[in-house]
């Protein structure tokens, strides 16, 4: 079976990579974690506190997905692993996705935001 249809241009590799990144960000937990990390660098325990009602293992699993897609980077700080968004482009994507309007998203101060009308 052919990987592309006759007369249809194949999808560029960079577009496929961006689609995979956005798929990870479009999950509600991914959005909440990305919004929290757009504010500052955090460890898993801090993210659990920010993303209320999610276990540390779930946050860790999702951070691994974000890291695999190149959206988040980590560094060791003594006994802690601290996470942050990979770069300014990723932060801009988070802003462009208008995370602050997503139900369940966090305000810049880390508090849950009320659902907003668009």
C-alpha positions in Angstrom: 0.0 0.0 0.0 1.3 3.4 -0.9 2.0 5.9 1.9 0.4 8.8 -0.1 -2.6 9.2 -2.5 -1.9 9.9 -6.1 -1.9 13.7 -6.7 -1.8 14.5 -3.0 1.3 16.0 -1.6 2.8 14.1 1.4 2.6 15.9 4.7 6.0 17.5 5.6 7.9 15.9 8.5 7.9 19.2 10.5 4.2 19.4 10.2 3.8 15.9 11.5 6.0 16.7 14.5 4.0 19.8 15.3 0.7 17.8 15.1 2.1 15.3 17.6 3.1 18.1 19.9 -0.3 19.8 19.7 -2.0 16.5 20.3 -0.2 16.2 23.6 -1.0 19.8 24.5 -4.7 19.4 23.7 -5.3 17.0 26.5 -6.8 18.9 29.5 -4.1 17.7 31.8 -1.4 18.7 29.3 -3.0 22.1 29.0 -3.0 22.6 32.8 0.6 21.4 33.2 1.8 23.6 30.3 0.0 26.6 31.7 1.5 26.1 35.2 5.0 25.7 33.6 4.5 28.8 31.5 4.6 30.7 34.7 7.7 29.2 36.3 9.9 26.1 36.6 8.4 23.5 39.0 8.9 20.0 40.4 6.3 17.3 40.3 5.1 18.0 43.8 4.5 21.7 42.9 2.7 20.7 39.8 0.4 18.3 41.7 -0.5 21.2 44.0 -1.1 23.5 41.0 -3.1 20.9 39.0 -5.3 19.8 42.0 -7.0 16.4 42.1 -4.3 14.6 40.1 -1.8 12.1 41.5 1.9 12.6 41.3 2.3 9.5 39.2 -0.2 10.9 36.6 1.6 14.2 36.5 4.9 12.4 36.1 3.5 10.2 33.3 2.2 13.3 31.5 5.5 15.1 32.0 7.2 12.2 30.3 4.9 12.6 27.3 5.6 16.3 27.2 9.3 15.7 27.4 9.2 13.1 24.6 7.6 15.6 22.3 10.3 18.2 23.2 7.8 20.5 24.9 9.3 20.3 28.4 12.9 20.0 29.6 14.1 19.0 33.0 17.1 19.5 35.2 18.3 18.0 38.5 18.4 20.3 41.5 19.8 18.3 44.3 17.1 15.8 45.2 14.5 17.3 42.9 13.9 17.2 39.1 12.6 20.6 38.0 10.6 21.0 34.8 10.0 24.0 32.5 8.8 24.7 29.0 11.4 23.9 26.4 11.6 27.4 24.9 9.9 30.6 24.0 8.2 29.0 21.0 6.5 26.4 23.2 5.4 29.2 25.6 3.9 31.1 22.7 2.0 28.0 21.7 0.6 27.8 25.2 -0.4 31.5 25.1 -1.9 31.1 21.5 -4.0 28.1 22.7 -5.5 30.6 25.1 -5.1 28.2 28.0 -6.5 30.8 30.4 -10.0 30.3 28.8 -9.9 26.5 29.0 -12.3 25.2 31.7 -10.2 23.9 34.6 -7.2 26.0 33.6 -5.1 27.8 36.2 -4.7 31.6 36.5 -1.1 32.9 36.5 -1.3 32.9 40.4 -2.0 29.1 40.3 -5.6 29.4 41.4 -8.4 27.6 39.4 -10.2 30.0 37.1 -13.9 30.3 36.7 -15.2 29.2 33.3 -15.3 32.2 31.0 -17.6 33.0 28.2 -15.9 33.6 24.8 
